[in-house]
Amino acid sequence: MKTKILTVLKESEGFVSGQDLCSVLGVSRTAVWKVIKQLEEEGYKIEAVRNKGYRLVEVADVMTKAEIGSRIHTKWMGKNLLYLPVTDSTNIQAKKQGEGGAPHGTLVVADCQNAGKGRRGRSWSSPSGTSIYMSFLLRPQIPPRCASMITLIAGMASCQAVREATGLKAQIKWPNDLVVRGKKICGILTEMSAEMEQIHYIVTGIGINVNQQEFPEEIRTKATSLKLETGRDLSRSEIIAGTMEWFEKYFEIFLETEDLSRLRKEYEGLLANMNQEVLVLDPKGEYKGICRGIQEDGELLVEQRDGRIGRVMSGEVSVRGIYGYV
């Protein structure tokens, strides 16, 4: 009921009468009043006027199941929503949902993680009240070899959502980071449960630095937040919902071909190192080259000094810019 009341208040340009809310929800005026009070306690500013009803005056950076749910307007992505104030890791919880039979598109969001992790087992700083920690569960009917492309689709979706919410020129650092002005704002981690020819489920975790103002000294020169870059507080729930909507759109396009052929041009338009010099950190030996975009299977194309185009596989190497983090 709380989600429905929030949705009605947000969609209304003026006051919504208590009687109208009662009629829509099929509940008493007392039940509506109790929900309004709960919303105010969570940080919403709601104006109540006799004979007019209720009006949502201001939406703070509230993170609740009702707030997130009221913003998600998709067909299936994020419709099954699990919100946890504190958890170990949203990826861990999403995998538990996967083992428990949760549906395709299930979204897990937490305000704080105490065991967040990034690529290659690195820890991910996850303080409360500042950033986005979310993971979603997919059950796609695709070959396991296609799973790595989910990370790139998630990168596109979160990049577009950040751009819409902030106006910043967020970009993708292949394969699993987002950057603004050369500093990292987002990391993406995809994990899979599968057999040789069948995927049981895929879990993709996304962490976005939204309203953080300070970072540990060891990453201060490489990381930033959306608040530091814009100078204002931002709604985490808005960015989460935007990511869900963009992901659903891109994922359905991806399923038509089971590759990135129809998304390749748009992805390259968001790629931070496109046509720039990069350093490929391959365990077999690092080398420099020019980034020439991606292959249809998501591999990075790097033009080497002799003119040959090398294909860089996600998970095998890291790519860094010659200067700075990117």
C-alpha positions, 0 to 999 in steps of 0.5 A: 500500500505504501508503494501505491500511495507514493506512486499516486502522490508522485504522479499528481501535480496537486493535492490528492484527496484522502477519499480518492486514496481510500477509493483507489486502495480500498482502505480506510482514511485511518489506514491512509493517514498511518501510511502518510505518517510513516512516509514522513518519518522516512524523510518525505515532506508531505503537505496535508490541507483540510478539504484538499488532501495530501501533496508531496512537497519534497523527495529526499534521498530516501531508500526504502522498498516503497520508494524504489518500487514507486519509481520502477516502471518496467515490464519485468526488470526489478518487479520482484524487489528485495530491500535490505537496510544492511547485508553482507553482499547483495550478490550473495543475497541475489545468489541465495534468491537464485537458489531459492527459485526467485524469478527472472529480473529479481532485484536486491538492494541494500543501504549498506554492505559489510562484505561487498566485493569487486572484481578478482575478489577485491573488497568494495567500500560500502558505507551506509546512506551514500551509495548504491549497492544492488544486484539482479538475478537473471535466468536467460535462455542463452548459452553460457558463453554469452554470459560475459556480455551481461556485464557490458549491457549492465555498464550501458544501462547504469551509464545511461541512468547516471547521465539522465539523473546528473547531466554528467558525461559518464563513460564506460571503462571496459569491461566493468567500470564507469568513470567521470572525468577519469575517476571511477564511480561504479564497478560491476561484477557478474557471477554465474551458476551453470552447467556445460550447456545450460545457465541456471542463473546469472547475478550481476552486482552494481555499486555506484558512488552517489553521495559520498564525500570522502574516500579512503586515502589509497583510492582518493585519486582514482575514485569520485562520487556523483555528488562530488562531481555535481555539487548536489545530493542525488536520489539513489532510488532514481538511479536504481530505477533508471538502470532497471529501465535501461537494462530491460531495454538493452537486454531484450535487444541483446536476446534477439541476436545473443550478441552485441551486434545491435548495441555495439555502436551505442556502446562504443559511443559511451566507451571512455577509451574509444580511439585512445591509447591504452595499456593492455595488462596481459599476464603474458606481457603488457603492450600499448595500442589504440582502442578501436571499440568492441567485437560483437561478442564484447571483446575489446579491439586494440590496434597494435603498433604493427597495425594488427587488431588484437582481441582482448578477452574480459576476465583475462586482462585489464585495460588502463589508459596511459595517463591516470585511472582510465 
